[in-house]
Structure formats: structure tokens, C-alpha cells
């Protein structure tokens, strides 16, 4: 039958005698457009084409292979040798010529497999058809066995095995190297400063520090050697890994990096600078604690005062406020008297000439019920600050209570003597 392509108007002839489907699809050899063909086709065949003699068959050429029954032959141009069975699919590049000849020989079978009119032909379908054609025929022309040529793999045979052996050898070398370093250079590693530990210079950039750290962290990570190292080796390995983490955290920040350089190059200047920083931080914590103390949030205030004491231990006021926060915050529960006394005594020890700290100790001993010891501190306050109204009041109250107690004791003695004489 003669088919006219509706896309490019190319005319070509096909033989559909071996196709039993009601309709099938062929591909135009000129524009590669798919055409659905009714069987028998409902197309007009030009008169000029009917008058033309039929194309030469394979029987006219002695020794030639017969052409496939459904091969499309273009009437306007040379046949497209890149298509197969009129379907327009490209031949697989992996197939040997014998396999392709076998596919052309069994063209009718391949055309039946490719005749789905719902989907376009796919290369993987053509490969499957080629495989079926080869398996069905068994041998090519001349009795030669048909084989499909396989792609050549890149690289020498056995490369994965060689790579696996190399990786195993690298792991073993790493384990041996780390074991030797832990046994012979552990003390040296722990004495190194952070730059020496990471193996970078003091002027190293952040990227250099990061790259050196990740390389060493992978090498010394404890999880890699759990099953190979002893308990002692694992302990040393964890210490080295922890020190690497400290080094990275210190050097990855630009400001801390500069401070560490100052620490190892000018330690005296670094200590003075750090001391000044600690004093400022302690003062900030003290001020924050005072605000909380005035709001009667004694628990949070105590944390701030303790932090201030830790940063600046020689400041008496911080110790005094620790004692006051402990005393005020113990409402409803038994106070921690030992802690309170230690804080107040430390404040008075640091600044013995400050009346406030002695006054605090006086109130503490009054609370404990030891009036005589409390009176000693109140008298110290009066000596340091003669106009201190609290100390004057406490001394007066103490003397009044003492005088009244003496009067009661005197009256009791007189009554005893009186009633004792009457009984006689």
C-alpha cells in the first residue's frame, strides 16, 4: 500500500500483508512523524503511483537477503537506513551486524511487537525485540551463532577489589599510627598549644583552621577505634579528641583567636586584660542581682551574687550580698546558717573597717539567740560609726533587757529571803 504523510506530504510504500491488526502505526522516513494506518487503509492512492511499476524485490538480485515485509520505502527520497521496520526507532549501537541482520530477517515479528498505536516506540522495546529475535532464530545467516556485543567497562578488571584492598590497608595504617601516637606522644599532644595541636600557624585563616580540625577530628574520633583499642588507649584518645574540640572552638572565632594569640605570646598582658574583663562582668552580675533582690526575687538574685563572687573573689560586697540573699530567701524553711555565716565573715575579713558587715554579723547572732556575741559586733559597729542608729538601738535594747532581768532577779532574791525568814 502507498501512504501519504499528512505532515510533509512524503509518499512511501509499505507491505501490510503480514500485519493482522485493524490499525497500526508507522513512522515517516522523511520527517519521522508517526502515522496511524487503517488496515485496509482508507487513503487515496494517486493514479500516477498505481501506474508505476512495483519496487524491485530481493528475488531480482541473486544472493541478496530478502527485505522485511513491512519495511517502508520512500517514493520521494532515499530510504532512511537509520529506521527499522518502518517504526523509525534507531538501531542499538551495541548490536553486532549479524544481530541487526537477524532483526531485519524477522521484520514481521518485530513489526508486530512495535505495532502499539497508543504509545510511541521506545529504544528499550526495540532492544527487547532484538533479544527475542536472536533467541528465536538461534543462529544468523550462514549458521553463525548470534551474539550481542557488550560494552567495554572503563578501568582494568578487578578495580573494585583493588580499591577495597587499598581502603583496608589505609584503615590499618591509620589505626597503627594513632596507637603509636597515643603511646609515645600523648603527653606532648596534651602540652601543645592549640596552633601546634592543629598544625596551623598563628596567622591561619578560618578555613585553614576548619580544614585542619576536621582532618584530625576524623583521625582521632573515638568511635573509629572502639573494637581495636584497650580501655587505657580509649581514655587517652577521648582526651585528645576533647582537646581538639576546645582548640577548634577557641580558634574559629576571630575575636577569641586574637585573644588566644595574645595569651601565648604576651601572657602578662593577657592576664591583666582578662582580670579587667572579669571585674566588669562581676560588676554587671552584682547590679543585676541588686535589682532582683529589691524585687524580692531572692533565688535569682543569689545566683547573680554567686557568679559575681566567682568572677571577683576579693570584693567584700559580693560576699555580703550572698549572705543576705541566703538569709532573706529562707523564709518558711530552715536557713543555711553555715553558708550565711561564712559569707558574712568573709566580707568582714576582706574589709574589717566597714561597719555594715559587722552589723550583719550582729543580726545573725541575734537571730541565733546568742545576744552576748551579737552585742560584741554591735559595739564594733558603734566604734566604727558612732552615729549608726541601728547599732545604738540594739545596744540600748540589750541594756534595757539586761537591766530588767537584773531587777527581776533582785526582787526574786528579796522575796526568797522574806518568805524564807517567816517560815523559820
DRENPAZA-681265 format. One record per residue (C-alpha): residue number from 0; x, y, z. Coordinates in Angstrom, 3 decimals. Example, Ala and Ser with C-alpha at 12.3 -4.5 7.8 and 13.67 -1.06 7.14 Angstrom:
<nodes>
node num: 0	px: 12.300	py: -4.500	pz: 7.800
node num: 1	px: 13.670	py: -1.060	pz: 7.140
</nodes>
This chain:
<nodes>
node num: 0	px: 0.000	py: 0.000	pz: 0.000
node num: 1	px: 1.063	py: 3.600	pz: -0.574
node num: 2	px: 0.958	py: 6.038	pz: 2.380
node num: 3	px: 0.987	py: 9.834	pz: 2.140
node num: 4	px: 2.414	py: 11.623	pz: 5.217
node num: 5	px: -0.016	py: 14.370	pz: 6.337
node num: 6	px: 2.874	py: 16.346	pz: 7.816
node num: 7	px: 5.428	py: 16.590	pz: 4.991
node num: 8	px: 3.357	py: 15.057	pz: 2.105
node num: 9	px: 6.046	py: 12.443	pz: 1.532
node num: 10	px: 4.806	py: 9.260	pz: -0.168
node num: 11	px: 6.151	py: 5.830	pz: 0.576
node num: 12	px: 5.083	py: 2.239	pz: 0.055
node num: 13	px: 4.676	py: -0.469	pz: 2.723
node num: 14	px: 3.622	py: -4.092	pz: 2.644
node num: 15	px: 0.998	py: -4.838	pz: 5.330
node num: 16	px: 0.261	py: -8.382	pz: 4.281
node num: 17	px: 1.963	py: -9.787	pz: 7.396
node num: 18	px: 0.106	py: -7.460	pz: 9.810
node num: 19	px: -3.226	py: -8.720	pz: 11.189
node num: 20	px: -4.117	py: -5.659	pz: 13.286
node num: 21	px: -7.051	py: -3.407	pz: 12.430
node num: 22	px: -4.816	py: -0.393	pz: 12.601
node num: 23	px: -1.152	py: 0.177	pz: 13.301
node num: 24	px: 1.391	py: 2.996	pz: 13.339
node num: 25	px: 4.308	py: 3.614	pz: 11.008
node num: 26	px: 6.885	py: 6.400	pz: 11.028
node num: 27	px: 7.544	py: 8.649	pz: 8.046
node num: 28	px: 11.144	py: 8.100	pz: 6.860
node num: 29	px: 11.445	py: 11.788	pz: 5.958
node num: 30	px: 10.044	py: 13.751	pz: 8.900
node num: 31	px: 9.962	py: 10.876	pz: 11.449
node num: 32	px: 6.321	py: 11.682	pz: 12.250
node num: 33	px: 4.126	py: 8.795	pz: 13.405
node num: 34	px: 1.137	py: 7.896	pz: 11.161
node num: 35	px: -1.816	py: 5.719	pz: 12.217
node num: 36	px: -2.783	py: 3.426	pz: 9.325
node num: 37	px: -6.154	py: 1.634	pz: 8.946
node num: 38	px: -5.908	py: -1.931	pz: 7.627
node num: 39	px: -7.008	py: -1.890	pz: 4.902
node num: 40	px: -6.024	py: 1.772	pz: 4.682
node num: 41	px: -8.621	py: 4.389	pz: 3.928
node num: 42	px: -6.313	py: 6.574	pz: 1.869
node num: 43	px: -6.350	py: 7.740	pz: -1.674
node num: 44	px: -3.654	py: 6.279	pz: -3.881
node num: 45	px: -2.648	py: 8.643	pz: -6.721
node num: 46	px: -3.147	py: 7.289	pz: -10.239
node num: 47	px: 0.451	py: 8.068	pz: -11.168
node num: 48	px: 1.638	py: 5.836	pz: -8.397
node num: 49	px: -0.622	py: 2.981	pz: -9.487
node num: 50	px: 0.849	py: 3.144	pz: -12.926
node num: 51	px: 4.378	py: 2.950	pz: -11.642
node num: 52	px: 5.947	py: -0.489	pz: -11.569
node num: 53	px: 6.361	py: -2.083	pz: -8.141
node num: 54	px: 9.742	py: -1.657	pz: -6.478
node num: 55	px: 12.386	py: -4.235	pz: -7.147
node num: 56	px: 12.206	py: -7.165	pz: -4.776
node num: 57	px: 15.030	py: -9.137	pz: -3.268
node num: 58	px: 14.311	py: -12.008	pz: -5.671
node num: 59	px: 15.559	py: -9.891	pz: -8.586
node num: 60	px: 19.053	py: -9.799	pz: -7.092
node num: 61	px: 20.654	py: -13.225	pz: -6.751
node num: 62	px: 22.363	py: -13.786	pz: -3.399
node num: 63	px: 20.711	py: -10.805	pz: -1.719
node num: 64	px: 18.819	py: -11.094	pz: 1.578
node num: 65	px: 15.058	py: -10.664	pz: 1.336
node num: 66	px: 13.813	py: -7.290	pz: 2.555
node num: 67	px: 11.447	py: -7.234	pz: 5.531
node num: 68	px: 7.804	py: -7.475	pz: 4.564
node num: 69	px: 6.803	py: -4.268	pz: 6.359
node num: 70	px: 9.841	py: -2.102	pz: 5.536
node num: 71	px: 8.791	py: 1.394	pz: 4.468
node num: 72	px: 10.153	py: 2.569	pz: 1.135
node num: 73	px: 10.072	py: 6.283	pz: 0.388
node num: 74	px: 8.932	py: 7.293	pz: -3.045
node num: 75	px: 10.346	py: 10.839	pz: -2.771
node num: 76	px: 13.749	py: 10.221	pz: -1.220
node num: 77	px: 16.279	py: 7.566	pz: -0.424
node num: 78	px: 15.192	py: 5.072	pz: 2.245
node num: 79	px: 16.224	py: 6.007	pz: 5.799
node num: 80	px: 18.651	py: 3.292	pz: 6.832
node num: 81	px: 18.536	py: 4.537	pz: 10.444
node num: 82	px: 14.970	py: 3.244	pz: 10.895
node num: 83	px: 13.833	py: -0.307	pz: 11.414
node num: 84	px: 10.663	py: -1.944	pz: 10.188
node num: 85	px: 9.004	py: 1.344	pz: 9.309
node num: 86	px: 8.875	py: 2.296	pz: 13.014
node num: 87	px: 11.605	py: 4.885	pz: 12.997
node num: 88	px: 13.459	py: 3.520	pz: 16.031
node num: 89	px: 17.219	py: 3.767	pz: 15.988
node num: 90	px: 19.272	py: 0.595	pz: 15.867
node num: 91	px: 21.122	py: -0.203	pz: 19.091
node num: 92	px: 24.765	py: 0.716	pz: 18.845
node num: 93	px: 25.751	py: -2.315	pz: 20.905
node num: 94	px: 24.414	py: -4.896	pz: 18.437
node num: 95	px: 26.792	py: -6.627	pz: 16.018
node num: 96	px: 25.888	py: -6.608	pz: 12.305
node num: 97	px: 24.731	py: -10.230	pz: 12.447
node num: 98	px: 22.195	py: -9.367	pz: 15.169
node num: 99	px: 20.886	py: -6.483	pz: 13.102
node num: 100	px: 20.568	py: -8.723	pz: 10.054
node num: 101	px: 18.593	py: -11.197	pz: 12.126
node num: 102	px: 16.244	py: -8.429	pz: 13.178
node num: 103	px: 15.730	py: -7.382	pz: 9.545
node num: 104	px: 15.103	py: -11.022	pz: 8.600
node num: 105	px: 12.369	py: -11.317	pz: 11.226
node num: 106	px: 10.858	py: -7.933	pz: 10.409
node num: 107	px: 7.301	py: -9.152	pz: 10.551
node num: 108	px: 7.730	py: -10.374	pz: 14.151
node num: 109	px: 9.377	py: -7.101	pz: 15.206
node num: 110	px: 6.651	py: -5.054	pz: 13.486
node num: 111	px: 4.006	py: -6.948	pz: 15.461
node num: 112	px: 5.796	py: -6.096	pz: 18.686
node num: 113	px: 6.127	py: -2.416	pz: 17.699
node num: 114	px: 2.535	py: -2.018	pz: 16.487
node num: 115	px: 1.069	py: -0.486	pz: 19.631
node num: 116	px: -0.714	py: 2.616	pz: 18.438
node num: 117	px: -1.215	py: 4.108	pz: 21.967
node num: 118	px: 2.469	py: 4.800	pz: 22.740
node num: 119	px: 5.460	py: 5.911	pz: 20.737
node num: 120	px: 8.090	py: 3.201	pz: 20.088
node num: 121	px: 10.882	py: 3.224	pz: 22.691
node num: 122	px: 14.503	py: 2.147	pz: 22.375
node num: 123	px: 14.245	py: -0.338	pz: 25.264
node num: 124	px: 11.312	py: -2.036	pz: 23.471
node num: 125	px: 13.420	py: -2.359	pz: 20.351
node num: 126	px: 16.256	py: -3.933	pz: 22.357
node num: 127	px: 13.787	py: -6.418	pz: 23.857
node num: 128	px: 12.531	py: -7.240	pz: 20.353
node num: 129	px: 16.098	py: -7.697	pz: 19.163
node num: 130	px: 16.784	py: -10.114	pz: 22.010
node num: 131	px: 13.632	py: -12.117	pz: 21.238
node num: 132	px: 14.546	py: -12.249	pz: 17.563
node num: 133	px: 18.015	py: -13.544	pz: 18.366
node num: 134	px: 16.736	py: -16.137	pz: 20.846
node num: 135	px: 14.079	py: -17.258	pz: 18.374
node num: 136	px: 16.425	py: -17.735	pz: 15.447
node num: 137	px: 19.391	py: -19.096	pz: 17.369
node num: 138	px: 21.793	py: -18.514	pz: 14.500
node num: 139	px: 22.362	py: -15.969	pz: 11.813
node num: 140	px: 22.931	py: -16.370	pz: 8.134
node num: 141	px: 25.438	py: -18.988	pz: 7.307
node num: 142	px: 24.875	py: -20.894	pz: 10.538
node num: 143	px: 26.920	py: -18.455	pz: 12.631
node num: 144	px: 25.906	py: -18.061	pz: 16.259
node num: 145	px: 24.442	py: -14.657	pz: 17.019
node num: 146	px: 25.882	py: -12.738	pz: 19.990
node num: 147	px: 25.242	py: -9.289	pz: 21.378
node num: 148	px: 28.338	py: -7.245	pz: 21.834
node num: 149	px: 28.757	py: -5.973	pz: 25.383
node num: 150	px: 30.033	py: -2.528	pz: 26.286
node num: 151	px: 33.580	py: -2.271	pz: 27.450
node num: 152	px: 33.928	py: -1.256	pz: 31.071
node num: 153	px: 36.219	py: 1.572	pz: 31.959
node num: 154	px: 39.266	py: 0.673	pz: 34.002
node num: 155	px: 41.066	py: -2.624	pz: 34.459
node num: 156	px: 39.241	py: -5.747	pz: 35.526
node num: 157	px: 39.052	py: -6.180	pz: 39.305
node num: 158	px: 39.287	py: -2.440	pz: 40.130
node num: 159	px: 36.660	py: -2.577	pz: 42.934
node num: 160	px: 38.619	py: -5.349	pz: 44.633
node num: 161	px: 41.850	py: -3.359	pz: 44.389
node num: 162	px: 40.146	py: -0.271	pz: 45.799
node num: 163	px: 38.718	py: -2.295	pz: 48.704
node num: 164	px: 42.174	py: -3.664	pz: 49.495
node num: 165	px: 43.637	py: -0.148	pz: 49.403
node num: 166	px: 40.953	py: 1.150	pz: 51.787
node num: 167	px: 41.562	py: -1.743	pz: 54.167
node num: 168	px: 45.292	py: -1.053	pz: 54.092
node num: 169	px: 44.722	py: 2.678	pz: 54.748
node num: 170	px: 42.470	py: 1.913	pz: 57.739
node num: 171	px: 45.061	py: -0.450	pz: 59.207
node num: 172	px: 47.837	py: 2.112	pz: 58.738
node num: 173	px: 45.693	py: 4.784	pz: 60.447
node num: 174	px: 44.984	py: 2.523	pz: 63.427
node num: 175	px: 48.673	py: 1.693	pz: 63.840
node num: 176	px: 49.670	py: 5.357	pz: 63.529
node num: 177	px: 47.144	py: 6.541	pz: 66.143
node num: 178	px: 48.128	py: 3.745	pz: 68.533
node num: 179	px: 51.799	py: 4.746	pz: 68.312
node num: 180	px: 50.989	py: 8.431	pz: 68.873
node num: 181	px: 48.852	py: 7.670	pz: 71.924
node num: 182	px: 51.591	py: 5.577	pz: 73.482
node num: 183	px: 54.616	py: 7.727	pz: 72.604
node num: 184	px: 53.371	py: 11.290	pz: 72.033
node num: 185	px: 50.320	py: 11.583	pz: 74.302
node num: 186	px: 51.978	py: 13.920	pz: 76.829
node num: 187	px: 53.394	py: 16.013	pz: 74.006
node num: 188	px: 49.984	py: 16.323	pz: 72.342
node num: 189	px: 48.402	py: 17.470	pz: 75.589
node num: 190	px: 51.150	py: 20.083	pz: 76.161
node num: 191	px: 50.837	py: 21.614	pz: 72.692
node num: 192	px: 49.074	py: 24.912	pz: 72.341
node num: 193	px: 46.059	py: 24.951	pz: 70.059
node num: 194	px: 48.003	py: 26.045	pz: 66.982
node num: 195	px: 50.586	py: 23.289	pz: 67.424
node num: 196	px: 47.856	py: 20.747	pz: 68.081
node num: 197	px: 46.010	py: 21.575	pz: 64.853
node num: 198	px: 49.226	py: 22.038	pz: 62.902
node num: 199	px: 48.458	py: 25.578	pz: 61.706
node num: 200	px: 50.208	py: 28.904	pz: 62.109
node num: 201	px: 49.095	py: 31.747	pz: 64.359
node num: 202	px: 48.023	py: 33.689	pz: 61.246
node num: 203	px: 45.922	py: 30.811	pz: 59.884
node num: 204	px: 42.593	py: 31.747	pz: 58.320
node num: 205	px: 39.282	py: 30.370	pz: 59.490
node num: 206	px: 39.123	py: 27.981	pz: 56.528
node num: 207	px: 42.581	py: 26.627	pz: 57.330
node num: 208	px: 41.622	py: 26.074	pz: 60.969
node num: 209	px: 38.412	py: 24.357	pz: 59.948
node num: 210	px: 40.124	py: 22.083	pz: 57.423
node num: 211	px: 42.864	py: 21.064	pz: 59.876
node num: 212	px: 40.332	py: 20.376	pz: 62.630
node num: 213	px: 38.064	py: 18.156	pz: 60.523
node num: 214	px: 41.024	py: 16.162	pz: 59.275
node num: 215	px: 42.324	py: 15.495	pz: 62.806
node num: 216	px: 38.846	py: 15.008	pz: 64.302
node num: 217	px: 38.218	py: 12.241	pz: 61.793
node num: 218	px: 41.567	py: 10.667	pz: 62.577
node num: 219	px: 41.177	py: 10.776	pz: 66.379
node num: 220	px: 37.426	py: 10.160	pz: 66.676
node num: 221	px: 36.938	py: 7.536	pz: 69.419
node num: 222	px: 34.097	py: 5.732	pz: 67.635
node num: 223	px: 36.506	py: 4.510	pz: 64.945
node num: 224	px: 38.653	py: 2.516	pz: 67.390
node num: 225	px: 36.233	py: 1.087	pz: 69.950
node num: 226	px: 36.826	py: -2.503	pz: 68.894
node num: 227	px: 40.602	py: -2.126	pz: 68.312
node num: 228	px: 41.872	py: -0.138	pz: 71.340
node num: 229	px: 42.192	py: -1.027	pz: 75.006
node num: 230	px: 40.475	py: 0.940	pz: 77.781
node num: 231	px: 43.604	py: 2.975	pz: 78.502
node num: 232	px: 44.084	py: 3.798	pz: 74.828
node num: 233	px: 40.426	py: 4.844	pz: 74.551
node num: 234	px: 40.801	py: 7.115	pz: 77.593
node num: 235	px: 43.782	py: 8.879	pz: 76.024
node num: 236	px: 42.016	py: 9.078	pz: 72.687
node num: 237	px: 38.996	py: 10.793	pz: 74.259
node num: 238	px: 41.251	py: 13.342	pz: 75.960
node num: 239	px: 42.969	py: 14.163	pz: 72.664
node num: 240	px: 39.600	py: 14.423	pz: 70.882
node num: 241	px: 38.248	py: 16.714	pz: 73.616
node num: 242	px: 41.309	py: 18.964	pz: 73.355
node num: 243	px: 40.853	py: 19.163	pz: 69.580
node num: 244	px: 37.279	py: 20.347	pz: 70.127
node num: 245	px: 38.468	py: 23.017	pz: 72.564
node num: 246	px: 41.104	py: 24.184	pz: 70.094
node num: 247	px: 38.569	py: 24.458	pz: 67.273
node num: 248	px: 36.019	py: 26.326	pz: 69.411
node num: 249	px: 38.703	py: 28.784	pz: 70.524
node num: 250	px: 40.265	py: 29.472	pz: 67.126
node num: 251	px: 37.252	py: 29.502	pz: 64.825
node num: 252	px: 36.004	py: 32.788	pz: 66.323
node num: 253	px: 38.125	py: 35.754	pz: 65.135
node num: 254	px: 37.986	py: 37.642	pz: 68.468
node num: 255	px: 38.807	py: 34.582	pz: 70.562
node num: 256	px: 41.524	py: 33.721	pz: 68.060
node num: 257	px: 43.201	py: 37.071	pz: 68.727
node num: 258	px: 42.832	py: 36.651	pz: 72.479
node num: 259	px: 44.479	py: 33.230	pz: 72.358
node num: 260	px: 47.389	py: 34.591	pz: 70.321
node num: 261	px: 47.805	py: 37.277	pz: 72.995
node num: 262	px: 47.633	py: 34.620	pz: 75.705
node num: 263	px: 50.503	py: 32.532	pz: 74.346
node num: 264	px: 52.647	py: 35.447	pz: 73.147
node num: 265	px: 52.092	py: 38.007	pz: 75.952
node num: 266	px: 50.740	py: 36.119	pz: 78.976
node num: 267	px: 51.137	py: 39.014	pz: 81.462
node num: 268	px: 49.189	py: 41.427	pz: 79.304
node num: 269	px: 46.601	py: 38.776	pz: 78.647
node num: 270	px: 46.100	py: 38.131	pz: 82.384
node num: 271	px: 45.636	py: 41.829	pz: 83.107
node num: 272	px: 43.125	py: 42.121	pz: 80.315
node num: 273	px: 41.249	py: 39.037	pz: 81.475
node num: 274	px: 41.250	py: 40.302	pz: 85.058
node num: 275	px: 39.727	py: 43.587	pz: 83.938
node num: 276	px: 37.113	py: 41.728	pz: 81.921
node num: 277	px: 36.221	py: 39.567	pz: 84.915
node num: 278	px: 35.867	py: 42.599	pz: 87.159
node num: 279	px: 33.485	py: 44.236	pz: 84.678
node num: 280	px: 31.446	py: 41.088	pz: 84.307
node num: 281	px: 31.244	py: 40.655	pz: 88.107
node num: 282	px: 30.021	py: 44.228	pz: 88.479
node num: 283	px: 27.308	py: 43.628	pz: 85.886
node num: 284	px: 26.153	py: 40.492	pz: 87.691
node num: 285	px: 26.111	py: 42.347	pz: 91.027
node num: 286	px: 23.939	py: 45.140	pz: 89.633
node num: 287	px: 21.574	py: 42.623	pz: 88.120
node num: 288	px: 21.374	py: 40.797	pz: 91.457
node num: 289	px: 20.597	py: 44.033	pz: 93.303
node num: 290	px: 17.626	py: 44.685	pz: 91.048
node num: 291	px: 16.302	py: 41.181	pz: 91.651
node num: 292	px: 16.965	py: 41.484	pz: 95.391
node num: 293	px: 14.910	py: 44.693	pz: 95.604
node num: 294	px: 12.104	py: 42.898	pz: 93.776
node num: 295	px: 12.299	py: 40.191	pz: 96.475
node num: 296	px: 13.346	py: 37.599	pz: 93.897
node num: 297	px: 15.972	py: 36.271	pz: 96.255
node num: 298	px: 16.617	py: 32.969	pz: 94.439
node num: 299	px: 17.687	py: 34.556	pz: 91.138
node num: 300	px: 19.495	py: 37.341	pz: 92.978
node num: 301	px: 21.548	py: 34.739	pz: 94.860
node num: 302	px: 22.688	py: 33.192	pz: 91.542
node num: 303	px: 23.891	py: 36.580	pz: 90.298
node num: 304	px: 25.756	py: 37.325	pz: 93.535
node num: 305	px: 27.426	py: 33.904	pz: 93.500
node num: 306	px: 28.531	py: 34.452	pz: 89.914
node num: 307	px: 29.959	py: 37.837	pz: 90.880
node num: 308	px: 31.876	py: 36.218	pz: 93.760
node num: 309	px: 33.295	py: 33.612	pz: 91.384
node num: 310	px: 34.489	py: 36.268	pz: 88.947
node num: 311	px: 35.859	py: 38.646	pz: 91.587
node num: 312	px: 36.515	py: 36.899	pz: 94.881
node num: 313	px: 38.202	py: 39.868	pz: 96.609
node num: 314	px: 35.131	py: 42.105	pz: 96.614
node num: 315	px: 33.571	py: 42.096	pz: 100.122
node num: 316	px: 30.205	py: 43.459	pz: 98.974
node num: 317	px: 29.561	py: 40.433	pz: 96.788
node num: 318	px: 30.120	py: 38.059	pz: 99.726
node num: 319	px: 27.917	py: 40.160	pz: 101.977
node num: 320	px: 25.037	py: 40.101	pz: 99.462
node num: 321	px: 25.352	py: 36.340	pz: 99.126
node num: 322	px: 24.755	py: 36.061	pz: 102.874
node num: 323	px: 21.832	py: 38.492	pz: 102.780
node num: 324	px: 20.175	py: 36.710	pz: 99.816
node num: 325	px: 20.524	py: 33.353	pz: 101.610
node num: 326	px: 19.007	py: 34.795	pz: 104.790
node num: 327	px: 16.090	py: 36.550	pz: 103.059
node num: 328	px: 15.399	py: 33.673	pz: 100.709
node num: 329	px: 14.982	py: 31.143	pz: 103.517
node num: 330	px: 11.518	py: 32.338	pz: 104.541
node num: 331	px: 9.422	py: 29.333	pz: 105.532
node num: 332	px: 12.383	py: 26.937	pz: 105.527
node num: 333	px: 15.350	py: 26.439	pz: 107.767
node num: 334	px: 18.138	py: 28.826	pz: 106.745
node num: 335	px: 21.553	py: 27.544	pz: 105.734
node num: 336	px: 23.263	py: 29.157	pz: 108.735
node num: 337	px: 26.724	py: 27.839	pz: 107.903
node num: 338	px: 26.657	py: 29.322	pz: 104.443
node num: 339	px: 25.295	py: 32.645	pz: 105.698
node num: 340	px: 27.921	py: 32.905	pz: 108.445
node num: 341	px: 30.765	py: 32.056	pz: 106.033
node num: 342	px: 29.683	py: 34.775	pz: 103.580
node num: 343	px: 29.311	py: 37.458	pz: 106.280
node num: 344	px: 32.609	py: 36.605	pz: 107.964
node num: 345	px: 34.382	py: 36.672	pz: 104.574
node num: 346	px: 33.058	py: 40.161	pz: 103.908
node num: 347	px: 34.175	py: 41.405	pz: 107.345
node num: 348	px: 37.553	py: 39.760	pz: 106.835
node num: 349	px: 38.141	py: 41.475	pz: 103.492
node num: 350	px: 37.063	py: 44.911	pz: 104.792
node num: 351	px: 37.188	py: 44.873	pz: 108.610
node num: 352	px: 36.696	py: 48.646	pz: 108.804
node num: 353	px: 33.248	py: 48.578	pz: 107.204
node num: 354	px: 30.526	py: 48.882	pz: 109.837
node num: 355	px: 27.820	py: 47.287	pz: 107.666
node num: 356	px: 29.491	py: 43.888	pz: 107.633
node num: 357	px: 29.845	py: 43.820	pz: 111.437
node num: 358	px: 26.214	py: 44.890	pz: 111.751
node num: 359	px: 25.209	py: 41.931	pz: 109.581
node num: 360	px: 27.107	py: 39.560	pz: 111.851
node num: 361	px: 25.414	py: 41.135	pz: 114.892
node num: 362	px: 21.953	py: 40.486	pz: 113.465
node num: 363	px: 22.987	py: 36.946	pz: 112.528
node num: 364	px: 23.980	py: 36.082	pz: 116.119
node num: 365	px: 20.883	py: 37.792	pz: 117.483
node num: 366	px: 18.811	py: 35.549	pz: 115.195
node num: 367	px: 20.632	py: 32.523	pz: 116.522
node num: 368	px: 19.772	py: 33.595	pz: 120.089
node num: 369	px: 23.308	py: 34.482	pz: 121.188
node num: 370	px: 22.841	py: 38.048	pz: 122.478
node num: 371	px: 26.265	py: 38.450	pz: 124.051
node num: 372	px: 28.071	py: 37.548	pz: 120.810
node num: 373	px: 25.717	py: 39.779	pz: 118.857
node num: 374	px: 26.375	py: 42.665	pz: 121.266
node num: 375	px: 30.094	py: 42.383	pz: 120.586
node num: 376	px: 29.521	py: 43.079	pz: 116.891
node num: 377	px: 27.077	py: 45.895	pz: 117.610
node num: 378	px: 29.677	py: 47.578	pz: 119.801
node num: 379	px: 32.198	py: 47.202	pz: 116.938
node num: 380	px: 29.758	py: 48.966	pz: 114.682
node num: 381	px: 29.340	py: 51.817	pz: 117.177
node num: 382	px: 33.089	py: 52.226	pz: 117.407
node num: 383	px: 33.431	py: 52.313	pz: 113.607
node num: 384	px: 30.371	py: 54.527	pz: 113.135
node num: 385	px: 29.302	py: 56.326	pz: 116.339
node num: 386	px: 26.157	py: 57.675	pz: 114.664
node num: 387	px: 24.920	py: 54.299	pz: 113.469
node num: 388	px: 21.321	py: 54.308	pz: 114.705
node num: 389	px: 20.787	py: 50.562	pz: 114.295
node num: 390	px: 23.773	py: 49.661	pz: 116.457
node num: 391	px: 22.796	py: 52.273	pz: 119.100
node num: 392	px: 19.242	py: 50.946	pz: 119.205
node num: 393	px: 20.342	py: 47.323	pz: 119.520
node num: 394	px: 22.778	py: 48.201	pz: 122.323
node num: 395	px: 20.061	py: 50.148	pz: 124.170
node num: 396	px: 17.585	py: 47.289	pz: 123.821
node num: 397	px: 20.145	py: 44.850	pz: 125.057
node num: 398	px: 20.974	py: 47.012	pz: 128.097
node num: 399	px: 17.294	py: 47.517	pz: 128.893
node num: 400	px: 16.646	py: 43.793	pz: 128.766
node num: 401	px: 19.680	py: 43.186	pz: 130.923
node num: 402	px: 18.598	py: 45.804	pz: 133.476
node num: 403	px: 15.084	py: 44.413	pz: 133.680
node num: 404	px: 16.423	py: 40.924	pz: 134.091
node num: 405	px: 18.650	py: 42.080	pz: 136.937
node num: 406	px: 15.747	py: 43.860	pz: 138.609
node num: 407	px: 13.600	py: 40.761	pz: 138.378
node num: 408	px: 16.418	py: 38.709	pz: 139.787
node num: 409	px: 16.911	py: 41.181	pz: 142.647
node num: 410	px: 13.190	py: 41.198	pz: 143.503
node num: 411	px: 13.094	py: 37.449	pz: 143.404
node num: 412	px: 16.012	py: 37.315	pz: 145.836
node num: 413	px: 14.325	py: 39.635	pz: 148.288
node num: 414	px: 11.132	py: 37.567	pz: 148.194
node num: 415	px: 13.066	py: 34.441	pz: 148.870
node num: 416	px: 14.743	py: 35.996	pz: 151.884
node num: 417	px: 11.440	py: 37.371	pz: 153.216
node num: 418	px: 9.435	py: 34.204	pz: 152.918
node num: 419	px: 12.346	py: 32.120	pz: 153.992
node num: 420	px: 12.642	py: 34.102	pz: 157.328
node num: 421	px: 8.889	py: 33.787	pz: 158.066
node num: 422	px: 8.997	py: 30.060	pz: 157.694
node num: 423	px: 11.673	py: 29.832	pz: 160.335
</nodes>
